[in-house]
């Protein structure tokens, strides 16, 4: 009788595991249909692998598709001068240049040395996702290597508020990994909701990571009866000096991206917006 119980229990456990296409880093069993659903609405494999229960449950059964995606690659050079000033030079590069970039040395998270020059690269992806009667705007930012300064960064998406408006599901997530199976996710951020866009400021973690990634998304409804085109203006501001949460909230967001107040402009770098564009009939 006991042997039969063990056999039945073991069989049930195996059957349950067979239903899992993926068991992610938060021990969530994701079946094949759920994984495909998440992929179709713009989640990357890394993001799916680190979803928590709350975010997984609100997205796993959504039926949708990415209707526009813009991927932009940036090379950023930061010059930390002897007098304490910082100059930046931003260049748009190709995917091949981004993929081939190899930092000369490991970046230390502790302090800065005057006269230091840091070169880094970022990959920013802005997407527009159709979810039936609503749409979702999403931005993700991936670092090629660990940035020197770890302070309060800003991520956001500007919208065309004459066409669409925010209806909910505002979500931020930051993931940093020592390896593909050893990742930490953090959803802590200070949001700013404006009619012309949504932004979030958050703290970059200290430490050296193989992956450092963040994303923000939210859903929009249409403000007019017939929408035939949309643009989502993805943007990211990296703190090149130590900032506090008040300074990191000193911005507006719209079709020009994240517009910093003059009092904090010298504390952040600047890159061109990554604009996803859609045309159709909604």
N, C-alpha and C positions, 0 to 999 in steps of 0.2 A: 504493500500500500504506500509506504514511504517512497519507494523507488518510483512508483507511478506518479506521485506528487511532484517529485524532483524533475521527472521527465516532462510533465505538463508545464511546470513553471519555466523550465529551461526553454522549451519549445515556444512558449508565449513571449519570452524575452527575446529570442532570436527573431520571431516574427515581427515584433515591434521594431527591432533594429533594421530589419530588411526594408521597412517603410521609410527609413531615413535616407534621403539622397545625400544629406550632409548633416553632421552634428557640429555646430559651430563652436567658437571659443567660449560661448556662454552656455554650452551644453544644451542648446536648443535643437531638437530634432526637426529638420527641414525636409519635407518630401519633395519629389521631383516637380510636381505641379506648383508648389509654393515657391521653389527656387526659380522656376521659369517666370512666374508672376513678378517676382522681385527684380529679376534681370530686365524684364520688359519695361518696368517703370523706372529704370535708370540707376539701380543699385549695382555697384561693381562687386566683384567676387570678394575683395577685401572688406567692403562694407557689409555684405551679407554675412561674412564669416565673423563679424563682431557686433551684429545687432543684439540688443537686449530684448527681453520678452515684450515689453510695452511697444517698442517700435516694430518688432516683428509681427505682433498680433494685429496692429492697425494697418499693416501693409500686405500681409501674406495672401489675402484673397482679392486684392485689387486687380482689375483687368484694365490694362492700359498699354500705351506704347510711347516711346520717345519719338517726337515729331521734329525736333531740331536739336542739334548738338554742335557746340563750338568749343574746340580745344585750342588753347593758346599756351605757348612755351616762352618763358622769360629767362634771360640771363641778367643777373643783378650784381653789380660791383659796388661795394661799399668801401669808401676811403675814410679811415679814422685818422684824422690829422693830429699833429703834435699839439696844436692849440685847443684840442677837444672838439673841434667842429667835425661834422661828417658830411661828405659829399657822396651822392649816389649816381650811378649810371645804369640805366635800364635799356636792354635791347630785346627785341622780339627775335626768337631763334626758331629753327626748324625742329621737327620731332627727332630727326637724326642727330642734330647737334645736342639736343637734350639727352638723348639716350647714351651718347658717347661721352658725356661729361663725367669726369672722374676727379673729385676734389683732391688737391695735392696732399693735404694733411687732415687729420681728424680735428674737427672743430671743438674746442673746449667750451663748456657752458659757463665757465667761471670768469667773469670780468673781461675787460678789454685792455689791449696794449696800444698806446699811442703810436701812430704811424702804421698800424696794421691795415692790410687790404684783404677783404673777404670777397670771394666770388662764389655765387650760389645760383641755383636754378629752381624755378617753380613751374609746375604744370597746373593750369586752371581750366576747368571744364564747366561750361554753362549749358544747361539743358532745359528744354520745354517738353513736358510730358502730358499727353492727353489721357484723362481719366474719365472718359465718357462726357458727361455734362459739365465737367470742370477741367481745369488745367493745373499743372504743378510747375513751378520754377525751382530749379535746383542748381547750386554751385558747389564744386569741390575743389580743394586746393591741396596739391601734393608737393612736398619738398623733395628735391633730389638728394640733399644732404642736410645735416643738422645746422640750423642758423646759429650764428654766434650769440646774438642777443635774444634772450627769452623773457619777454614781458607781455604786454597786453596788445594782441593783434585784433584786426577788425575784418570781418567777412560780410558780404552783403550782395543784394540784387536790387537794382532799380527797375521800376515798372512804368508802363505807359498808363498813368492813372485816368486818362480820358477814355480808355477802353476796358480796363480790368481793375479789380479791387481785391484786396486780401480777404479771404473768407475763413481761414483757419489752418490748422495742422502745421503750425510753425515748429520746426525741429532743427536743432543743432547737434552735431556730434564731432568729437575729436578722437582720433585713434593714433596711438603710438606703440610701436612694436620693437622688441629686442630680436624676435624671429617671427615667422609667419604664424606660429602656434603660441606665441607668448606676447599677447597684446593687451593693452589697457585702453578702455574707452571712457570718455568723459563728456557728459551732455551739459555741463555747467557753462552758462554764458549770460551776459547781460544784453537783452534784446532792445532794439529800437524799432518800433513800428511807425512808419509814416505813410501818408497816402501815396507817395511816390516810390516807396520801396521799404525793404526790411533789412536791417543789419544786426550783427551780433559781435560784441567784443568778448574776448576770452584770453586766458593765460596759457602761453606755451609752456610745456613741461621741461624741466631740466633733465639732462641725461643724454646719452648718445643712442640713437635709434636707427634701425634699418628702414623703418617706415614712420613718417610723420604726416598725417593726413587729417583734413577737417572738411566738413560739409554743412550746408544750410539748405533747407527747402521749405516751401509753403505753397498752399493751394490758392488759386484765384478764380473768381467768377467774372462773368462779363457784365460791364456797366452799360453797354449799348445793345441794341437788338441784334445786330449782325456784325461780328468781328471777323475781318478778312485777313488781318495780319497782326502779329505780335512780336515784340522784342523784349528779351530779358537781358539786363545789363549786369553781368557778373563782375565783381571787383573784390580786391583784397589789399589791405594796408598792413605792412609788417613794421613793427616798432624797431627802430634802429638805435633808440635810446630807451632807458628805463622809463616807463609811464605808469600812472596809476589809473584806477577804474574811471575816475572823473574825466581825465584827459582822453582815455580811450572811448569815451562817449561823446566826444566833442566833434560831431560831424552831422551832416545831413546826407541823405541818399536819394538819388533820382536817376534820370537817364544819363547823367554824366558820371554815374558810379558813386563811390564814397567821396564826398566833398568835405575835407577836413577844415575845421576852423583855423584861422591864421595862428592862433596861440599854440597849436600843436603840430603845424605842418613840418617843422624842422625835426620832429621826432619820429617821422614815418617815411618810408620809401613810397614810391609812386609807380604804378604800372598801368598800362592801357587796359580798358575794360575788355572783357571777353563777352561778345554779344551774340546770343542765340536768336535767330530770326525764323519766324514761321509765317507761311501764307496758306490760306484755306478758306473754309466757311464754317463758322461756329455760331 
